Amino acid sequence: MKAILIVADGLGGRPTDVGGKTCLEAARKPNLDELARGGASGLVDPIGPGIRPGSDTAHLSLLGYDPHEFYTGRGVFECLGMGMAVGPGDVCFRANFATVERTPGGLRLLDRRAGRIASGQADLARALNGIRLVEEPGITLEFLPSTQHRGAFILRGEGLSWRVGETDPHEVGALVPDAHPLQWDDAAARRTATAANEFTRKCVEVLEAHAVNRSRAKDGKPVANVLLLRGASRLPHLQSIQALYGVRGAVVAGGALYRGVALACGMERVDAPGATGGVDTDLRSKAETALSALERLDYVFLHVKGTDNAAHDKDARAKTAFIERIDAELFGRLLEGIDWDTTHLAFTGDHTTPADYGDHTAEPVPVLFVGRSVLPDGSAGFSERTAALGGLGRFSGRVLPMLFNYNNWSPKFGS
Ligand SMILES: [Zn+2]
């Protein structure tokens, strides 16, 4: 048997999005409506009723892991998703280049994105990776840039802790704070904070002297003269999906965060050519990549991000158009290749992102299961409204375990 889980980020919406309709209701989506008529739908609270999900915690929950028990911060997923090797004792951060000025009180933030720096990051990273930390013995560092000002950062060594605060002041004009241990009696957190603060001081020296920044200054661009660290985290201690269910699968996702969550749960990474993690992504390519991974593996988790990007931009038209592309291009291609004798499919979102609000909210998200073991519930189509009347009712998280159950992959609880 095979299983495929498709998550459209921020899929859910509100009736205030498009004059009385959600974007999903406003979108033309014949393939999804047809699938819903032959399947069973319902509403899923990604984490639980009234809990406003982050994307990382929501994905853990949908994949079957209670984020209250297993979530250890976002940075580790960014590092994993970018392909960095993360060991059990490593402390992972999200990192971004920023522009600061020296003042008597400390480093004052001028531009949190260093003018959305678009070139030279690899050169800056090489210089940063040459920094040696000496205040606490035996700690090494690794920085990897991703897009524009963004990147991921790891501190490695014995006796470190992820219980440290950030060095990102978030607000222009504010001073860059020292990293602090979240508890003062935590020696490992103090040691980690000391290393992070030594890095901040040394990174300013290294970056200010760097040729990339001298040339940016000459061109009148904001210099990338500090690397801000946030989201300290460690590898979560969880049993892999393979250990829990005995099946092997892959993730197809353009965004590092989603790949990272899936890798932490034991999936392998398969990249689709042309997948960007945005509204411009190649959805047919993602479908084809998923189908070919499915020939070799038991299941695939496919993530698309454009729905959430459009909703964060408060662009209901773009969100609706992206849902129509999901239907025509992603599902259009998947439906050419799926063997319904051997495959169960689930489609949902990881949270609601109303386009008229522009951020995640706590409403449940429609979810759909299709395949020969699924009892059709007579749904008229696929939307928030039809899913509220669906046969699966309303439940919390655990969409992947529910999908696996249809394939008879679930371990029994009790005897
Ligand atoms: Zn999300």
Residues whose N, C-alpha, C, O or C-beta is under 5 A from the ligand:
A	BS01	ZN	D9 G10 S55 D350
